[in-house]
Amino acid sequence: MTRFYHILSLLVAVVMVPVFTTLAVFSKHKFKFLRHHFGFVPSNKKGESKILWLHALSLGEVKAAAPVLKNLHNKSPYLKIVVSVTTDSGYEGAVEHLKIAEKIFFHPLDCLPFTYLALSRIKPDLYIVTDTGFWPGLTDLLHKQNTPQILFNGRISHRSAKGYLKAGSLFKTMFQQFNRLCMQNKNSEQAAAALGVDPDKVEVIGDPKFDSLQPLTVEDRNRLRKTFLLKEDTPVWVAG
């Protein structure tokens, strides 16, 4: 099934390239870095330092990954960290919050020539993808190159799992190719099991987006109550 996906991606690329290029014109950063999407990402020279490639979809995923990357950098200062994103806000967030990253670029489209070229230029020793930013084609190439892969802050709903199962073995194979799946909650853990992932590869870590939030001081809470004319015992519902 994965082989068919690679072949199909080649055929789709004929249409994808001109359409994507046209749409990129209306993006704040994508057209400027259009080459990244076609595999011409910043290249790395293979040296003594290990290379970690992190992919974060957008701003939220960048912020969630930032504390983890900083801890890794502090423990392994010689580790080279490169970061890819999908959205304009993700790019801006990575530039602002991930100063430790040696290179920041847009993720290549999941088409065989583009992903193959990107891997030949980045040469990662470890690939970490956040949330739902995974792609079957790239995951398969990394697996064939024996590059360890981690799904960090992973999220798979039961509804999504049913959709993945309808795609035959494509997504089942993809999830099984990860070396480690760090999921947000028990539901995602159960969904991974339904997709045939070895339970020993899966763990629930919560959502770093919330773990990284700092509690408000008493002064801050009082200031907010005053701003919104709230009494001390007034219940507040925050939705996001």
Residue, then its C-alpha position, 0 to 999 in steps of 0.5 A: m500500500t505504501r508503494f502505491y502511495h509513493i507512485l500516486s504521489l508522483l502522479v499527483a505532483v504534476v498537478m500539485v506543483p503548479v497549484f501549490t505554487t499559485l496558492a503560495v503567492f498569497s502566503k506571507h512566507k511560503f512563496k519566499f521559501l517555495r523551494h523548501h516545499f519541493g525538497f530544497v531545504p537547507s543542507n547539513k554536512k554530516g559531521e560528529s554532531k548528531i542531527l535532530w529534525l523536529h517538525a511542528l505544524s504551527l505556532g501551538e506545536v512550536k510552543a509545546a515543543a520549545p521547552v523540550l528542545k531547550n532541555l535537550h539542548n542544555k543536556s546535549p549542547y553539541l546536538k544540531i537541531v533543525v526545525s520544519v513547520t507547515t504554516d506561516s505562524g509556525y515559521e514566525g513562532a519558530v524564529e521567535h521561540l526556537k533560537i537554539a535551532e540551527k535551521i528553520f524551514f518549511h516541511p517538504l510536500d509528501c511526494l517521493p522526489f521532494t521528501y527524498l531530496a530533503l532527507s539527502r540534504i538534512k541527513p537526520d539522526l532522529y526525526i520527531v514529529t508533533d501532534t498530527g503532522f505525520w505523513p506516510g511517505l516521509t515516515d516510510l523513507l525514514h524507516k527504510q533509512n533506519t532513522p529513529q522516529i518519535l511521535f511527540n504530543g501525538r493525538i489520534s481520535h477514535r474517529s480519526a482511527k476509523g478513517y485511517l483504517k479505511a485506508g487499508s494498511l497505509f496508516k497502520t504501517m505508518f504508525q507501526q514504523f514509529n519507534r516511540l509514540c508519546m500521546q496526549n491522552k488515553n484515548s489516543e493511546q487506545a486509538a494507536a492500539a487499534l491501529g496495531v501499534d505495539p503497546d510497549k512503544v506507546e506512552v501517555i505524556g499529557d499535553p505540553k501546551f498546558d504543562s508549559l503554562q505558568p500559574l497566575t500570581v494572586e496579583d494577576r488574578n486580582r487585576l483580571r477580576k478588576t478588569f472584567l468586574l468579577k467578584e472573587d467567588t464568580p465562576v469563570w469558564v475559559a474555552g480554547 
